[in-house]
Amino acid sequence: MIKAIIFDFDGTVSNRQANAYKIFEEYLKPYFKDMSDIEFESVLQDMMIFDCNGSMKINYRLAPFIKKYGEHLPSDFEEKFTQWYIDYMWKYSTLKDETIDMLKDLKKNYKIALLSNGASKSQHDKIDYVDIPKYFDELIVTGDYGISKPDKKIYEIMAEKLGVKCEECIFIGDTFSSDILGAIRANMIPVWIFPISERPAERYKGYRIEKLSELYDVLEKEKNKH
């Protein structure tokens, strides 16, 4: 029986891709001001590819971008961009349209929590900016614990804080190698939110959804198992 639903933040309840695009657009524009709009769009699309949806440390994401576009960038680009990104990315944070209504609705019948990977300050700044902590019974940013997804221990800590067993939890996230792998290791029920047609995953037999509202179908299927 499902008693708790735990959400990832970036890309799950937030518009991570759209938010990142706005960050890159604002910061990079001065360096490429001599380009046409369509040429600059090409630069941004490359940056979105190199960004890997934020799944790696920022220096790894910046390296291929600097290699390709270094002639347009100052020698200290990586250092300055990294600090700016950490300090100001919160102000670009937005939530998916259905997030708040869904959290309010689910809270009527389940314990609701947020478990987000990342540095303490930057993640808390984003989460606080979109004003969602009040909708959760528990909230963990892994940077506060020194343990990151997919380490099953952080999932177990969350279950303990919620007062439930891991197997009584659904975990929903967008990054397979952290969110979904960790949930499986912790014996939670994983729900992978990612466009199904865009990426095959032949070895994964769990739930896949493309938008948050499809979580209701997952909950109904779990109810029918009992």
C-alpha atoms as one frame of an Amber mdcrd trajectory, in Angstrom:
protein
   0.000   0.000   0.000   1.376   3.375  -1.024   1.625   5.812   1.867   4.087
   8.399   0.558   5.044  10.036  -2.725   8.532  11.501  -3.031   9.428  13.901
  -5.819  12.711  14.954  -7.340  12.919  18.721  -8.031  14.829  19.639 -11.210
  13.038  18.360 -14.287  10.342  16.620 -12.276   8.294  19.363 -10.636  10.351
  22.204 -12.131  10.875  23.218 -15.760  14.555  22.393 -15.675  15.140  22.551
 -19.440  13.346  25.874 -19.924  15.018  27.326 -16.842  18.501  26.322 -18.029
  17.841  27.805 -21.462  17.046  31.200 -19.910  20.184  31.068 -17.769  22.413
  30.351 -20.759  20.654  32.899 -22.958  21.197  35.757 -20.522  24.778  34.963
 -19.619  26.085  34.062 -23.059  24.456  36.785 -25.148  27.159  39.455 -24.560
  29.856  37.097 -25.860  27.984  36.336 -29.088  26.393  39.735 -29.800  27.899
  39.870 -33.279  26.076  36.715 -34.338  22.684  36.644 -36.015  19.738  35.399
 -33.950  19.764  32.012 -35.648  23.516  31.601 -35.155  23.144  32.447 -31.472
  20.289  29.966 -31.245  22.704  27.336 -32.532  25.126  28.228 -29.731  22.355
  27.885 -27.157  21.242  24.537 -28.522  24.801  23.232 -28.303  24.976  24.439
 -24.706  21.730  22.615 -23.920  23.234  19.400 -25.305  26.478  19.831 -23.366
  24.447  20.647 -20.234  23.225  17.019 -20.077  20.162  18.147 -18.133  22.418
  19.055 -15.215  23.334  15.438 -14.529  27.086  16.072 -14.266  29.290  18.570
 -12.450  29.275  21.915 -14.178  32.960  21.873 -15.146  32.376  18.690 -17.155
  29.407  20.320 -18.887  31.324  23.468 -19.729  34.427  21.745 -21.099  33.038
  20.776 -24.543  31.321  24.158 -24.884  34.572  26.010 -24.202  36.405  23.716
 -26.600  33.988  24.556 -29.409  33.389  28.254 -28.710  36.508  29.283 -26.797
  37.472  31.937 -29.338  34.426  33.955 -28.248  35.013  33.523 -24.522  37.418
  35.067 -21.976  40.075  32.881 -20.391  38.294  32.960 -17.028  34.885  32.048
 -18.485  34.560  28.758 -16.608  35.368  30.293 -13.238  33.091  33.316 -13.642
  30.179  31.454 -15.196  30.289  28.726 -12.553  30.091  31.231  -9.702  27.348
  33.225 -11.421  25.414  30.037 -12.107  25.567  28.991  -8.458  24.669  32.444
  -7.174  21.822  33.323  -9.536  20.254  30.244 -11.120  17.484  30.351  -8.493
  15.892  33.401 -10.103  15.196  31.436 -13.294  13.338  28.632 -11.498   9.772
  27.919 -12.560   7.413  25.046 -11.838   5.519  22.865 -14.271   1.959  24.130
 -14.638   0.365  21.129 -12.932   2.757  20.943  -9.970   0.928  22.941  -7.293
  -2.549  21.575  -7.971  -1.185  18.034  -7.961   0.699  18.476  -4.689  -2.378
  19.931  -2.998  -4.515  17.070  -4.233  -2.087  14.268  -3.369  -1.539  15.679
   0.109  -5.136  14.772   0.964  -4.313  11.046   0.875  -0.524  10.668   0.995
   2.527  11.979   2.728   4.386  14.165   0.243   8.128  14.823   0.153  10.866
  16.372  -1.952  14.298  14.782  -2.366  16.700  16.830  -4.478  20.330  16.263
  -5.405  22.642  19.245  -5.305  24.571  21.773  -3.278  22.690  23.000  -0.239
  22.504  26.726  -0.956  21.761  26.582  -4.668  19.022  23.956  -4.317  17.369
  25.591  -1.310  17.468  28.950  -3.099  15.608  27.472  -6.093  13.108  25.544
  -3.992  12.357  28.531  -1.763  12.044  30.881  -4.740   9.161  28.881  -6.239
   7.549  28.723  -2.778   6.808  25.008  -2.585   8.286  23.834   0.765   4.886
  24.397   2.412   3.366  21.617   0.316   5.734  18.914   1.585   5.735  16.923
   4.786   9.504  16.487   4.455  12.196  18.033   2.271  15.777  16.857   1.777
  18.540  18.481  -0.236  21.350  15.941  -0.448  24.016  18.601   0.024  22.837
  18.911   3.632  23.617  15.253   4.273  26.748  14.566   2.253  24.909  11.697
   0.550  23.615  11.919  -3.017  21.214   9.911  -5.110  21.542   7.096  -6.171
  22.912   6.100  -2.735  20.019   4.189  -1.198  20.820   5.616   2.232  19.353
   9.028   1.389  16.102   7.362   0.312  16.058   5.379   3.541  16.590   8.575
   5.538  13.634  10.141   3.778  11.384   7.138   4.469  12.386   7.246   8.131
  11.585  10.964   8.346   8.182  10.278   6.801   7.526   7.404   9.185   6.950
   4.854   6.426   8.729   1.865   4.918  10.639   2.275   1.651   8.358  -0.197
  -0.092   5.409   2.039   0.830   6.887   4.928  -1.175   6.676   5.978  -4.786
   9.650   7.976  -6.019   9.269  10.076  -9.154  12.248  11.564 -10.977  13.600
  12.346 -14.433  17.259  11.249 -14.270  17.583   7.491 -14.512  21.126   7.099
 -13.145  20.341   8.978  -9.949  16.580   9.103  -9.340  15.414   5.771 -10.693
  18.463   3.638  -9.910  18.481   4.929  -6.334  14.775   4.285  -5.850  15.187
   0.707  -7.065  18.173   0.163  -4.766  16.116   1.432  -1.820  13.175  -0.809
  -2.722  10.874   2.121  -3.501   8.491   2.040  -6.448  10.162   4.076  -9.228
   8.336   6.319 -11.654  10.489   7.707 -14.445   9.174  10.956 -15.903  10.734
  11.300 -19.323   9.338  11.449 -22.891   8.894   7.770 -23.636   9.328   8.067
 -27.399  12.654   9.887 -27.042  14.682   7.283 -25.215  14.484   3.485 -25.171
  15.175   1.645 -21.919  14.864  -2.053 -22.622  16.112  -3.230 -19.223  13.734
  -1.072 -17.193  10.306  -2.594 -16.613   8.966  -0.023 -14.158   6.560   2.860
 -14.602   7.240   5.568 -17.180   5.222   8.743 -17.598   5.578  11.872 -19.707
   3.772  14.392 -17.506   2.951  14.683 -13.823  -0.788  14.133 -14.227  -0.085
  10.587 -15.440   0.998   9.779 -11.893  -2.685   9.298 -11.055  -2.777   6.289
 -13.406   0.232   4.811 -11.597  -1.468   5.248  -8.226  -4.615   3.589  -9.525
  -2.622   0.602 -10.813  -0.895   0.262  -7.438  -4.266   0.343  -5.644  -5.579
  -2.427  -7.878  -2.699  -4.692  -6.841  -4.086  -4.934  -3.310
